[in-house]
Amino acid sequence: MSFFYRTILRPAVFLQDSEKAHNRMISTLSRASRSRLMMSLLGNFYSSPELPTKVFDLEFPNPLGIAAGMDKNGQAVPAWQAIGFGFSEIGGVTLHEQEGNPKPRMFRATSERALVNRMGFNNIGANSVLDKLKDFKNRGLWPESPVGINLGKSKITPLKKAPEDYAGSLELLWNHADFFVINISSPNTLGLRDLQESKHLELILSLCQETNSKCAIKLGKNMKPLLVKIAPELKDSYLKDIIRLIQKFDLNGIVATNTTIQRPETKNNKSKKIFDEQGGLSGLPLKDRSTDMIRKIYKISKGKIPIIGVGGVFTADDAWEKITAGASLLQLYTGLVFEGPGIARSIISGLKKRVKEAGLNSISEAIGLNS
Ligand SMILES: Cc1cc2nc3c(=O)[nH]c(=O)nc-3n(C[C@H](O)[C@H](O)[C@H](O)COP(=O)(O)O)c2cc1C
């Protein structure tokens, strides 16, 4: 199927503007998500073999999830499991609805297997996302695999009010996801990455955990896992501060990494033009940088903080590299654009083989083996 995608479907899809192609794909999956028959048909083609793992007390059918940004409004929540992913992270959702940056704002560098985007958290806002999530639940279409929500800061909210903005979205959506990711690393919202500084982050994490605890008590449930998503450029001193704060506020993990603002060398003129666009770069050129960051976090935290590794995962080898560097779970975005819907199945089948070849009993035994 992935050969069919690469040779027939992808060339047709790539004739279209990148964001238009993305929106078409999401609305197709959104329509399919409302039909049990379509979900089971997709499952027949694309479901992954079982490769279960347990991280922050949640059971995952396999360790590969769909990364934030793909399903910003939670329109296709059931579809990600149907096409073989072991979990999804919807969003970035902001407290206030926002249009994002002017178009065009998403670009393909095909020969580099990369994307550049400056979307700027375009989304329908936490309240409307909540309605969509409730609708899937009410119709009995909610997936069995975990669903996370990526929380961004609204553009209209000044940086000093960021804690209230994140905590406001968390409170609204709390009962409708299995885990939450505080995104302080998108390069496309002015000043957002400054929130990685400990003086800002301390206030955000403190208020979000307070809100988390309040919601848990109110509904008589356990607190939800809270994670922080970081940039690949993060300096060591900042990373150490973040790890310290994660431990101080008893957060559950780190997502590493978001897109990079750096650009690699390229001889390809088309790619050069794309790399000149402002925004975050994802895909193959990000792969090693994100793996290095995973290895660093694993080392500094002595393997005690679960890491979701993301950045340039296209194959089972890429996935194995990130798990053995220290990632407990993985995600991808750009890989799906270039490889098509067979990618999760192909990666999970390959990982299962690697686990067997290494003589391990489960994928979790591979975490950090090559850290
Ligand atoms: C078009 C686009 C939009 C994205 N939007 C978000 C977002 O809203 N929140 C976030 O944390 N990451 C966002 N990301 C980053 C991805 O979640 C991921 O961290 C990054 O793309 C690296 O993974 P990849 O190389 O597999 O694409 C976005 C990425 C792309 C390409």
The ligand as an SDF file (V2000), in Angstrom:
LIG
                    3D

 31 33  0  0  0  0  0  0  0  0999 V2000
    2.1480   21.6500    9.8090 C   0  0  0  0  0  0  0  0  0  0  0  0
    2.6220   21.3320   11.1930 C   0  0  0  0  0  0  0  0  0  0  0  0
    1.9080   21.8070   12.2880 C   0  0  0  0  0  0  0  0  0  0  0  0
    2.3380   21.5330   13.5940 C   0  0  0  0  0  0  0  0  0  0  0  0
    1.6100   21.9890   14.6530 N   0  0  0  0  0  0  0  0  0  0  0  0
    2.0130   21.7020   15.9290 C   0  0  0  0  0  0  0  0  0  0  0  0
    1.2540   22.1300   17.0510 C   0  0  0  0  0  0  0  0  0  0  0  0
    0.1910   22.7160   16.9310 O   0  0  0  0  0  0  0  0  0  0  0  0
    1.7360   21.8440   18.2900 N   0  0  0  0  0  0  0  0  0  0  0  0
    2.9260   21.1560   18.4760 C   0  0  0  0  0  0  0  0  0  0  0  0
    3.3390   20.9220   19.6180 O   0  0  0  0  0  0  0  0  0  0  0  0
    3.6330   20.7120   17.4190 N   0  0  0  0  0  0  0  0  0  0  0  0
    3.2070   20.9620   16.1620 C   0  0  0  0  0  0  0  0  0  0  0  0
    3.9370   20.4990   15.0920 N   0  0  0  0  0  0  0  0  0  0  0  0
    5.2160   19.7660   15.3490 C   0  0  0  0  0  0  0  0  0  0  0  0
    5.0200   18.2520   15.3190 C   0  0  0  0  0  0  0  0  0  0  0  0
    4.1520   17.8130   16.3200 O   0  0  0  0  0  0  0  0  0  0  0  0
    6.3770   17.5520   15.4740 C   0  0  0  0  0  0  0  0  0  0  0  0
    6.9190   17.8730   16.7440 O   0  0  0  0  0  0  0  0  0  0  0  0
    7.3860   17.9360   14.4020 C   0  0  0  0  0  0  0  0  0  0  0  0
    6.7540   18.0760   13.1540 O   0  0  0  0  0  0  0  0  0  0  0  0
    8.5090   16.9080   14.2640 C   0  0  0  0  0  0  0  0  0  0  0  0
    8.0030   15.6470   13.8810 O   0  0  0  0  0  0  0  0  0  0  0  0
    8.0720   15.1000   12.3620 P   0  0  0  0  0  0  0  0  0  0  0  0
    9.4790   15.2800   11.8950 O   0  0  0  0  0  0  0  0  0  0  0  0
    7.6350   13.6850   12.4570 O   0  0  0  0  0  0  0  0  0  0  0  0
    7.1250   15.9360   11.5960 O   0  0  0  0  0  0  0  0  0  0  0  0
    3.5140   20.7560   13.7910 C   0  0  0  0  0  0  0  0  0  0  0  0
    4.2150   20.2740   12.6860 C   0  0  0  0  0  0  0  0  0  0  0  0
    3.7820   20.5360   11.4050 C   0  0  0  0  0  0  0  0  0  0  0  0
    4.5720   20.0030   10.2370 C   0  0  0  0  0  0  0  0  0  0  0  0
  1  2  1  0
  2  3  1  0
  2 30  2  0
  3  4  2  0
  4  5  1  0
  4 28  1  0
  5  6  2  0
  6  7  1  0
  6 13  1  0
  7  8  2  0
  7  9  1  0
  9 10  1  0
 10 11  2  0
 10 12  1  0
 12 13  2  0
 13 14  1  0
 14 15  1  0
 14 28  1  0
 15 16  1  0
 16 17  1  0
 16 18  1  0
 18 19  1  0
 18 20  1  0
 20 21  1  0
 20 22  1  0
 22 23  1  0
 23 24  1  0
 24 25  2  0
 24 26  1  0
 24 27  1  0
 28 29  2  0
 29 30  1  0
 30 31  1  0
M  END
$$$$
